Amino acid sequence: MLKLRLFNFSQEDYQALATIHNDAYADSRLRATDFKRIDDYTPQDEYDWERTIAEWNGKPVGYGLYVRSLWLKDPDLYTIGWLTHPDFRRRGIASAYWDHLENEIFPERSMTGLLVDVRSDAPDGVPFVEKRGFEQTEVRTEMVLDLTTFDATTFAEQSAKVFKRGIEFQPLSDLMEADDDYLKKLVELANMQRKDEPNAEDQAPLTAEMFQNYYMSSDTFYPEGWFIATHKEKYVGWCAVLPNPKRPTEVSNGITVVRRGYRRIGIATAMKVHVAQHAQSMGAKQIRTSNISTNPMLSINKMLGYMPRYDSLAYRKLIKES
């Protein structure tokens, strides 16, 4: 028998989220603490969010979430998501959660639209959202680079041209000690990137607190592997290694940023090569990243040898004009 109930913030419920996620997506495992960290820096009274657990005969077999998208310029867009354990799919669980949202949650809120991401390899995901009026807005390709075969010397000449321009790569760990304004400079660079990166939804600027919560509050924060491209005293870009605490041989390459006026001179490629070398020195065997299909960074990743894993498809359902 299916039952939907509110998430209760217990260790057991957080572990249920991780178990369901990991059984569905073994290639992108999360821990209970990963879910809790997100909740801890997302105040419910501000972001208006709620998790729901789906139980089948008392066993957690799925979960859902809705959250007000305050990181976007239109704060009345809501992001929703749901996931059903692979062993319990096609039993109406996702439909029951959607009915719960449509009948009990949406009518009480003044929302302009709904956003949802669907993995291209998720069974039934695309027809489910399209049947309910969602339209695809963008494609993000998840990619992986095999570090056991990556040869940085192939790109040595390109990197040398960047360094001849006076560009240096400094680990954030050093700048945190030497530069009192490092956080201010990083936030400014991040907000420039948020304006420029091709996204289906307009991004709201980050505050220093939001930046710290998003980038610096988790155990994947690794300032020794977060490299800042500097030109004299100006921060002109960054590229970072994000360790995987559960799988030390797998790391991620966080977003790569290059300041306007410093683009198309090879800085992004040189930073990515530098980050890959650092990951190799850590003993990592592969590095993961993702890019929106319209982002020029996608072609750089392909040139470096990144191979596609799957696509994450973004969908929007318009409710009313903002």
C-alpha positions in Angstrom: 0.0 0.0 0.0 1.4 3.4 -1.0 1.6 6.2 1.5 3.0 9.7 1.1 4.3 11.4 4.3 6.4 14.5 5.2 10.1 14.1 5.6 10.9 14.1 9.3 14.7 15.2 9.2 15.7 12.1 11.1 19.0 10.2 10.4 16.8 7.4 9.1 15.0 9.6 6.6 18.3 11.1 5.4 19.7 7.6 4.9 16.6 6.6 3.0 17.1 9.5 0.6 20.7 8.3 0.0 19.8 4.6 -0.4 17.0 5.4 -2.9 19.3 7.7 -4.9 22.3 5.4 -4.9 20.2 2.3 -5.9 18.9 4.4 -8.8 22.1 6.1 -9.8 25.1 4.0 -8.8 27.4 6.2 -11.0 26.7 9.4 -8.9 26.4 8.3 -5.3 25.4 10.6 -2.5 25.6 10.3 1.3 22.9 11.1 3.9 25.2 14.0 4.9 25.1 15.4 1.4 21.3 15.8 1.6 21.5 17.2 5.1 24.2 19.8 4.1 21.9 21.1 1.4 19.0 21.3 3.8 21.1 23.1 6.5 21.9 26.0 4.2 18.5 26.3 2.6 16.2 27.8 5.3 12.6 26.5 4.8 11.0 29.8 5.7 13.0 31.6 3.1 13.1 29.1 0.3 9.6 27.5 0.9 10.7 23.9 0.4 9.4 20.6 1.5 10.5 17.0 1.1 8.1 14.1 0.9 8.8 10.4 1.5 6.8 7.7 -0.4 6.4 4.4 1.5 5.2 1.1 0.2 4.0 -1.1 3.1 6.1 1.0 5.4 9.3 0.9 3.4 10.7 4.2 2.0 10.7 3.7 -1.8 10.7 7.2 -3.2 11.0 10.8 -2.4 10.0 14.2 -3.8 11.0 17.8 -3.3 9.7 21.3 -4.2 11.7 24.4 -3.5 11.4 28.1 -4.4 14.2 29.0 -6.8 15.7 32.0 -5.1 18.9 31.6 -7.0 17.1 32.7 -10.1 16.0 36.2 -11.1 12.3 35.1 -11.0 11.9 33.9 -7.4 8.4 32.6 -8.1 9.8 29.8 -10.2 9.8 26.5 -8.2 12.1 23.6 -8.8 10.6 20.2 -8.3 11.9 16.7 -8.4 11.1 13.1 -7.5 12.8 9.7 -7.6 11.4 6.2 -7.2 13.5 3.2 -6.2 14.1 1.0 -9.3 12.3 -1.9 -7.7 9.1 0.0 -7.2 8.7 1.9 -10.5 5.5 1.8 -12.6 3.3 1.5 -9.5 2.0 5.0 -9.7 4.3 6.5 -7.1 5.5 9.5 -9.2 1.9 10.1 -10.3 0.7 10.1 -6.8 3.4 12.7 -5.8 2.5 14.9 -8.8 -1.2 14.7 -7.8 -0.2 15.8 -4.3 1.7 18.8 -5.6 -1.0 19.8 -8.1 -3.9 19.4 -5.7 -2.4 20.5 -2.3 0.8 22.5 -2.9 0.5 24.5 -6.1 -2.9 26.1 -5.4 -1.6 27.7 -2.2 1.4 29.5 -3.9 1.8 32.3 -6.4 4.2 30.6 -8.8 5.1 31.6 -12.3 6.3 28.2 -13.4 7.9 24.9 -12.5 11.4 23.6 -13.3 12.5 20.0 -13.4 15.6 18.1 -14.6 15.3 14.6 -16.1 18.2 12.3 -16.8 18.2 11.0 -20.4 18.8 7.5 -19.2 15.9 7.6 -16.7 13.1 5.2 -17.7 9.8 7.0 -18.4 11.1 10.4 -17.1 10.7 12.3 -20.4 7.2 11.1 -21.3 6.1 11.7 -17.7 7.0 15.4 -17.6 6.0 16.0 -21.2 2.6 14.5 -20.6 2.1 17.0 -17.8 2.9 20.1 -20.0 6.6 20.6 -19.4 8.7 21.7 -22.4 12.4 21.1 -22.7 14.6 24.2 -22.4 18.2 23.0 -22.4 20.5 20.0 -22.4 23.4 19.5 -20.0 25.9 16.9 -20.9 27.7 14.9 -18.1 31.2 14.0 -19.1 34.2 12.0 -17.8 37.9 12.2 -18.5 40.1 9.1 -18.1 43.1 10.3 -16.1 45.0 7.1 -16.6 45.5 7.9 -20.2 45.4 11.8 -20.1 48.8 13.3 -21.2 49.2 16.9 -20.2 52.3 17.3 -22.3 50.0 17.3 -25.4 48.8 20.7 -24.3 52.1 22.1 -23.0 52.6 24.6 -25.9 49.1 26.0 -25.4 49.6 26.4 -21.7 53.0 28.1 -22.2 51.4 30.8 -24.4 49.1 31.6 -21.5 51.9 31.9 -19.0 53.9 34.2 -21.3 51.0 36.7 -21.0 51.7 37.0 -17.3 48.9 34.7 -16.2 49.6 32.6 -13.0 47.6 29.8 -11.4 47.5 30.1 -7.6 45.8 27.7 -5.2 43.0 29.3 -3.3 44.6 28.0 -0.1 47.5 30.4 -0.6 45.2 33.4 -1.5 43.1 32.8 1.6 46.2 33.5 3.6 47.6 36.3 1.5 44.6 38.2 0.3 42.1 39.7 2.7 39.7 40.4 -0.2 39.8 36.9 -1.7 36.1 36.2 -0.9 34.9 39.6 -2.3 36.9 38.9 -5.5 35.6 35.4 -5.9 32.0 36.5 -5.5 32.4 39.2 -8.0 33.9 36.7 -10.5 31.1 34.2 -9.8 28.4 36.8 -10.4 30.0 37.9 -13.7 30.0 34.3 -14.8 26.3 33.8 -13.8 25.4 36.7 -16.1 27.4 35.4 -19.0 26.9 31.6 -18.9 24.2 30.4 -21.3 21.3 29.3 -19.1 17.7 28.8 -19.9 16.8 30.7 -16.7 18.2 34.1 -15.7 20.4 33.8 -12.6 20.2 36.0 -9.5 23.4 37.4 -8.1 25.0 35.5 -5.2 25.7 37.1 -1.9 28.9 36.3 0.0 26.9 34.0 2.3 25.3 32.2 -0.6 28.7 31.8 -2.2 30.2 30.3 0.9 27.2 28.0 1.5 27.3 26.7 -2.1 31.1 26.5 -2.8 32.8 26.3 0.6 30.7 24.6 3.2 31.0 20.9 2.1 33.7 18.3 2.4 34.3 18.6 -1.3 35.8 22.1 -0.7 39.5 21.6 -1.4 41.2 25.0 -1.6 44.6 23.4 -2.4 43.0 22.2 -5.7 41.0 25.3 -6.4 43.2 27.2 -8.8 42.7 31.0 -9.4 44.1 32.4 -12.6 45.6 35.8 -11.7 47.0 38.6 -13.8 49.0 40.8 -11.5 46.6 41.2 -8.6 43.4 40.7 -10.6 41.5 37.4 -10.4 40.7 36.5 -14.0 39.5 32.9 -13.7 39.2 29.8 -11.7 39.0 26.0 -12.1 38.8 23.5 -9.3 39.2 19.9 -8.2 36.3 18.6 -6.1 37.2 15.4 -4.3 34.7 12.6 -3.8 35.0 11.5 -0.1 33.4 8.1 -0.9 35.4 7.4 -4.1 38.9 8.9 -3.8 39.8 7.9 -7.3 36.9 9.9 -8.8 36.9 13.7 -8.6 34.9 16.4 -10.3 35.9 19.6 -12.1 33.7 22.3 -10.8 32.6 25.2 -13.0 35.4 26.9 -14.9 35.3 30.7 -14.9 37.2 33.2 -17.1 36.8 37.0 -16.8 35.6 39.0 -19.8 38.5 40.5 -21.6 40.6 37.4 -20.9 38.6 34.9 -22.9 39.7 33.0 -26.1 43.4 33.2 -25.3 43.6 29.7 -23.9 43.2 30.3 -20.1 40.3 27.9 -19.7 42.1 25.1 -21.5 45.3 25.7 -19.5 43.4 25.7 -16.2 41.6 22.5 -17.1 44.9 20.8 -18.0 46.4 22.1 -14.7 43.5 20.8 -12.7 43.7 17.4 -14.5 47.4 17.2 -13.6 46.7 18.0 -10.0 44.0 15.3 -9.9 46.5 12.8 -11.3 48.9 13.7 -8.5 46.1 13.0 -6.0 45.8 9.4 -7.4 42.5 10.1 -9.1 41.6 7.8 -12.1 38.9 10.0 -13.6 37.5 13.5 -13.4 33.9 14.4 -14.1 32.3 17.6 -15.3 29.2 18.9 -17.1 28.3 21.6 -19.6 25.2 23.1 -21.2 25.1 22.2 -24.9 25.4 25.9 -25.9 28.4 26.6 -23.7 31.7 26.9 -25.6 33.3 25.0 -22.7 31.8 21.8 -24.1 34.0 21.9 -27.1 37.1 22.5 -24.9 36.2 19.4 -22.8 35.8 17.3 -25.9 39.2 18.5 -27.2 40.8 17.5 -23.9 39.3 14.0 -24.2 36.2 14.1 -22.0 33.6 11.5 -23.1 29.9 11.9 -22.6 28.1 9.8 -20.0 24.5 11.0 -20.2 22.4 14.1 -20.7 20.5 16.0 -18.0 17.4 17.5 -19.7 16.0 20.7 -18.2 12.2 21.3 -18.5 9.9 24.2 -17.7 6.2 24.4 -17.2 4.9 28.0 -17.5 2.0 28.8 -15.2 1.7 32.6 -15.6 3.9 35.4 -16.7 6.2 36.9 -14.1 
